[in-house]
Amino acid sequence: MDSGATEGIEGLLNSWPLDESFVDYVEGATDSGIINNVSEFPSISIAILETTNGNGGEENVTAG
């Protein structure tokens, strides 16, 4: 497998810790998370979690 084919895989496998408040709401921030952003994310899929992983920095981890 060439390096181009594996680019980005490390972040999907080894991103840790998962940022729960980026994915879903947490106590004190009930409007947070992509799950509450139905206009931009009408459904949550593997593709959505992969493409949003790390958006805005390392603290926004959705996969790993």
C-alpha positions as CSV (number, residue, x, y, z in Angstrom):
1,M,0.0,0.0,0.0
2,D,1.5,3.4,-0.9
3,S,1.7,6.2,1.6
4,G,-1.1,8.1,-0.2
5,A,-3.5,5.3,0.4
6,T,-2.7,5.2,4.1
7,E,-2.7,9.0,4.6
8,G,-5.3,9.9,7.3
9,I,-5.8,6.4,8.6
10,E,-3.6,7.0,11.7
11,G,-5.9,9.7,12.9
12,L,-8.9,7.5,12.5
13,L,-7.3,4.6,14.4
14,N,-5.3,6.4,17.1
15,S,-7.3,9.6,17.8
16,W,-7.9,9.6,21.5
17,P,-9.7,10.6,23.5
18,L,-13.0,10.9,21.8
19,D,-14.5,14.3,22.3
20,E,-18.0,13.5,23.5
21,S,-19.2,17.1,23.4
22,F,-18.2,17.4,19.8
23,V,-20.3,14.4,18.9
24,D,-23.2,14.7,21.4
25,Y,-24.4,17.1,24.1
26,V,-23.0,16.9,27.6
27,E,-24.4,18.1,30.9
28,G,-24.3,21.9,30.9
29,A,-24.1,22.2,27.1
30,T,-27.3,20.5,25.8
31,D,-27.1,22.2,22.4
32,S,-23.5,21.0,21.7
33,G,-22.4,18.3,19.3
34,I,-22.9,17.4,15.7
35,I,-25.9,15.3,16.8
36,N,-27.8,18.5,17.6
37,N,-26.8,20.2,14.3
38,V,-29.6,18.6,12.2
39,S,-29.4,21.3,9.5
40,E,-25.8,20.4,8.7
41,F,-26.0,16.7,9.7
42,P,-29.5,15.3,9.2
43,S,-28.2,11.8,9.9
44,I,-25.0,10.5,11.5
45,S,-23.1,8.0,9.4
46,I,-19.6,6.5,9.3
47,A,-18.7,9.0,6.5
48,I,-19.9,12.0,8.7
49,L,-17.8,10.8,11.6
50,E,-14.7,10.3,9.4
51,T,-15.0,13.7,7.7
52,T,-15.6,15.6,10.9
53,N,-12.8,13.9,12.8
54,G,-10.4,16.5,13.9
55,N,-12.3,19.5,12.4
56,G,-11.2,22.5,14.2
57,G,-8.2,20.8,15.9
58,E,-7.1,17.7,17.7
59,E,-9.7,18.3,20.4
60,N,-12.6,17.5,18.0
61,V,-12.2,13.8,17.8
62,T,-15.1,11.7,16.5
63,A,-13.3,8.5,15.6
64,G,-10.5,6.5,17.0
